[in-house]
């Protein structure tokens, strides 16, 4: 197979470019998941960058509630200043794109901060922007009624630096727990490392950081290449990975990350029924270990192809943040901050107690993927499971008393008391109580604590 010739470096492809060409042979619309065989994609001119930063994935199908009077929310100084009326309450920081309308958290919010000038937030269904993260805060408020909330807004496309500022702001307020129900897909590996690093610093400072594992169980593929040419996604040599179950339209977010010293290019094709397939976007950077495509597509059938310039000696990860992949595997399917050391990543289980199809299997703990809200609606996905766990962690912190719990101790107790990987709220809170911890020193950090039972 002939390799793709180089064009000038393309930093990011973010608009649709209809470019008729050969495509992958056999890529016409069929009932097959993807296509095999063929020649290299055509070359075409670079296109400009439309937007940058990080994309956070929303949870579809959920709905939230009524307006909140933001004027009634007061800012508070850091806890160390000693002027917070809620100093005896567990402090929970929530990171989100924006916090819209949620009347049930009114009066629980001690402070808000927006680290970006953008007011655009994630929507849940047809609700207002910011409703997703307001619902996340609402779940925490329900599960931990004695907690105070600190809300940090990062916008829909935060840079890694903005994300780090949000985490730092919460740590400066001496919060006990941070929860982030977003999934982030930076354009570079360095960006991923910076987001993970911010979460790790919070955990190192003693803050328990809880995050959703992401709804990537069916939106991620991991594998390895041995030779230059088209990357094969299946055992039968399939070289195109179809997006969605049917025709799709709207925003598409694609990322390829790899380890080692390899070199890969990312292509997005439109599957044309009565003619040659079209390359609608590509990313062919000359350096780094990531390729990124952000495109807005007209309705049609699309597939992803990865050109292996140099296979290197590591593995390759393909993420489709907004759509299912025909060839997917959830092994290692988390993105920052769930990939950070010391962070508690949360997966979701369905009503039958089994791992939800959309949830990664590699998370630290699991919780229900559907949580009821005060207005009778629901929040769904790992975005619902994460704040539910954060609420339990807040209760554990309160039960631990003045001695407190380190992030490692919280994770250990959650694991030890879990049933088939799913957290058990009552057992976890009981295990965190000082009277139920054994060892020579109940405040030790050496891992000697054991759960003695209620």
N, C-alpha and C positions, 0 to 999 in steps of 0.2 A: 504494500500500500504506500502510495506516495504521500509524504508528509506535507502539511500545509506550509506554504511559503510565508515568511514574516512580512507583516506590514509594520508601520510605525507603532510604537507602544500605545496601547489603549488603556487608559486609566479606569474607565467604567463605561458600560453601555447602558443607557437608561431610556432610550426611545426606540420605537419600532422602525426598522429599516427593511423594507421589502426588497429583497435582492434575489431574483430568480437565479437558480443554479442547479447543479447536479444533485446536491444533497447526498443522503445515504441511499444507495440503491435499494428499492423495495420499500421505500418509506411512504408510499401512498396510503390513503386511509383504508384501513382494514380492521378486522376484529382482533388482530394480534396486539399484544401489549406494546411491542416495539419492533424494530427492524434490524436486520443483520446484513453484513456485507457492504460493499460499495467503495467509492473513492473519496478523496478528501473534499471538504467543503470549498466553495469558491472564495476568492479574496474579494474584499470590497473596502471602500474608504472608511476611515474612522468617523465616528460621530461624537458630538460634544457631551459633556457631563451635565446632567440635569439636576441631580442632587447627590449629596454625599452623606457620610455618617453611618448610622446604625439603623437597622430596621427592626422594630419590635413587633412580634406577632400577636394579634388579638385572638380571642376565643370566640368563634362564631356561635350564634344560636342562643346566647344568653340575653337576659334583659334586666334592666334596673329602673330605678325609681324617680321620686319626686324632688323638686328643687331644694337647695340648701341656701340659706342666707349667708353668703361668704363674709359679709360685713361683720357678722357676729363672732367670727373666728379671730382670736387675738394671737399675736406672736408672743413667744416666751423666750427668755434668755436661756443659756445652757443650765443644766441641772446644778452644776457646781456653784452657780451664783446664789442659789438657795431661795429664789423668789417664786418658784413654781408652786402653786397650791397643791399640785398633785405629786409631790416628791415621794410619797409613800406608795404610789401606784407604779405598776410595771409599765415601762415606757416601750412602745412598739413603733418603730419607724417603718413607713411604707414607701417604697419607690415605685413610681408609675409615670406614664406619659403625661397625664393630667388628671385631676380629680374633679369630676363634675358634680352631679346632683345626687345626694344621698342623705336624706333627712335624718336617718337613724344614727349617723355619726356626728350630727350637730351637737356640740357641747362636749364631745370627747376629744376633739382636735385641739391640741395645745399650741402647735406651731405649724406653719407651712413655709415652704421655700421653693422657688422656681429657679433652676439653674440655667435655663435657656429662655430666650426671648419668644420662642414659639409657644402659642397657647393651644396648638393642635394636640388632641389626645385620642387614644384608641376608643373606638365606638364598639358597643356590643349590640348587635342586631341593628335596629333602627333608632336606637337611643342616642342621646346627646354625646358629643365627644367628651371623653373623660369618664364615661359611665362604667367602663370596664374596671378601672382602678378604684373608683368610688365603691364599686361592688366588692372588690378585694378588701378594702379597708372596712367595709361593713361586715364581712365575714369575721375578720379579726375582732371587731367590736362585739359581735355576738358570742364568740367562743371565749373571749377573755373580758368579761364585763367590768373587771376592776383595772383595766389598762387605760393608759392615755396614748393618743395617737399623734405622731409627727409625720407629716406628709411632704415628701420631696418629689417635685415634678421635674422630669427630664425631657419632656417633649417626645414627639413620635420618632424623631431621628437624632438622638443625642450622639455627640461625639464621645469617644472614650474619656476625654478630659472632663466633659460635662458630667458624665456618669460618675467619675471619681469624685467630683466636687459634691455631688448629691450624697454619696456614701460618707464622705468626710464631714459634711454638715450634720448628718445624723449621729455620727460617732462623737462629734463635738457636743451634741446635746445629751450625751451619755445614755443613749437608748440601750435597753437590755436586749432587744430583739430587732432585727431588720428583716423584712419580707419583701421580696421582689417576685412578682408573678409574670414577668415578661421574659421573652427570649430574644436575644440580640445576635445579629449577623453582621459583624464588621466586614469591611472590604479587605482588610489585611489581617494576617496572623498577629501582627503587633497590636492591632486594635483589640483583638480577642484577648491577648495576654494582659492588656491594660485594664480591661473590664474585670477579668478574673483577679488581677492583682489588687484592685480596689476592694473586692470582696474579701480577699485573703487578709489584707491589712485590718479590716474590721474584725475578722475572726481572731487575729493575733492580738487585737486590743481588748478582747474579752466579750465582744458582742456576738450573740448567736445569729448567724446569717442563714435564713431559710429562703429557698428559691424553688420555683417550679422547674421540673425537669424538661418542660417544653412538650408540645404536642407533635413530636418529631418521629414517633414510632413508625409512621408510614410516609414520612417525608425526607428520609435520609437513606443513603447508600454508602457503604464502606467496602473497599476492596483494594486490590493491588494490581499493578501492571508489570509485565515482564519485558515487553517489547514496544518500540515506537509504533504508532498507528492509532486507530480508534480504540478507545477503552471498551472492553467487553463487560456488560452489566449482568449477563446471565451465563449459565453453564453452556448454553447453546451458541455462544458468541454474539448475542444481541448487542448491538452497538448504539442503539438509540433508546433513551429512557423516557417514556411517554409521561406527560404532565396531566393529572386529573383523570377521572374515569370517563369523561365525555368531552365535548367541546368546552373550552374555557374562554374567558375574556377578563380584562382588567389588569390589575397589577400583578407582576410576577417577580419574585425575589429568588435568585439562584446564587449559590456560593459553592466553590470548590476550594477545599483546603487540603494540603498534603504535608507529610513529614519527609525528612530526608532532603536530598539535593536534586530532586526531580524537576521537571518542567512540563506544565500542562496548560492547554488552552480550552476555553469554555465556549460552546456554541449553542444557540437556541434556534431550532428550525420550526417552520410551519409546514405541516403535512398537507400537501395539495393533492386533491383527488384526481384532477385531470391535467396535470402538468408537473414539471419538476418542482421539487420542494424548495422552499425559500429560507435562506438564512435571514432571520429577523434581528438577531443581536449576537454579538460575540465579545469576548474579553481575552486579550492576548498580550498581557503585560510581559515585559522583558525580565522582570526581577520579582522577588518575593515568593511566598508559598501560598498564594491565594488568587483566585479569579472571581470576579463579581459581575453579575448582570442584574439590573433593575429595569424592567420594561413595562409599558402599558400596552396591552395587546387587544386587537379586535377579536371578535369571537371566531374560534377556529380550533383545529387540532394541532398540538405542539409537542415536540420532544426535545430532549437535551442530549447533546453529544459532547464528549471530551476527547480532544486530540492529545495523545501522549507524545510530547516532543522528546522527553527523556524520562524513562520510568523511575530512575533513581533507585532507592533501596527502602522506601517506606510505604505507608498506606495512603489512600486517597479517600476523602470524604466529600460527598455531594449532598447538599441540602437544598430543598425546595421549600422555602419558609411558608408559602401560602397554599401549596397544592400537594396532593398525593403523587408519589412516584410509582410507576408500574413495577419497577424493580427497587425494592426497599429492604433495609435490614436495620433493626434498632440497636445493633451492637455499637456502643460508644456514641449514641445519637444525641448527646447533649451538647449545648453551646454555652458560652459564658452568660451568667456567672455560675451556672451549675457545674462547670468543669473546674472550678476553683478548689484548692485544698482547704479543708476546714469548714467548707460550706455544706449545709444539709440540703440535698436535692430531693425533691418530692415527686413521685409518680402518682398515677391515678388508677383506681379500681372502679369497676362497674357495679351495678346493683347486686350481681351474683358474687361479688368479692374477688373476681378474677381481674387480672391486669387488663385495663382498657386497651383496645386496639391501637389508639393514637398515642399511648403513653410509652416512653422508653422503659426498658426492663432493668436498666443499670442504675437507677436512682438509689439513694440511701434508704429512704422509707417510702411508704405509700399511704394514701388516704382516699376517701370517697371523691370521685370526680364530678359529683353533682351536689351542690350545697344550696339549700333554700334560703331565700332572702326575706326580710321582714314584710315586703309587699306581696309575697306569695309567688314571686318569680324565682328563677334559679340562675346560678353561675355554674358554668361547666368547664371541664378540662383540668389540666394540671394547674391552671390559674385558680381553680376553686380549691384544689387539694392543698396548695402551698399555704394560703392564709389560714386554712383550718388547722394545719400543723403548727403554724406560727402562734395561733391562739392557744394551743395546748402547751407550747413552749413557754408562753407568757405565764400560764397557770403554774407550770413547773417552777419557773423562776420565783413566783410568789411563795410557793410551798417550800422552797429551799431556804427561805429566810435570809438573814444577813450574810451567811456564808456564801450564798450564791452558787452558781454552777458555771463551769467553763463550757465553751462550745463543744469540746470533745466529750465532756461528761453528759451533756444533753443528748448528743447523738447516740452515745452508748446506751443510755437509759431508754431512749426511744426504740432502739433496736432490740434491747433485751426484753422489753415488755410487749413488743409487737406480736401480732398473731398472723402468721403466714405473710410477714412483711408489712402488714397493715397496722398502723399505730392503734394502740389501745389507750384512749384518753385517761380513763380512771386509773389504770395500772401505772401509766407514765407519771401522772401527777403524784400518786401515792409513792412511787419509787423515788421521786425528787424530794419528798419530805425528809427533813433531818432525822426524824425518828426511825425511818426505814432504810437508812444508809449505814452500812457496816464498814469497818476498817479502823485502824489505829487513829486516824485523823479524818473526820468527815469533810474537812475542807481541803484534803490533799488532792494534788493534780496527777498522781502517779498511776491512776487507773485502778486503785485498790477497792473502790466502792463496789458494793454488791447490793442487789435489790433483795430485801428481806420479806417483802410482801405486806399487804395491808393489815 
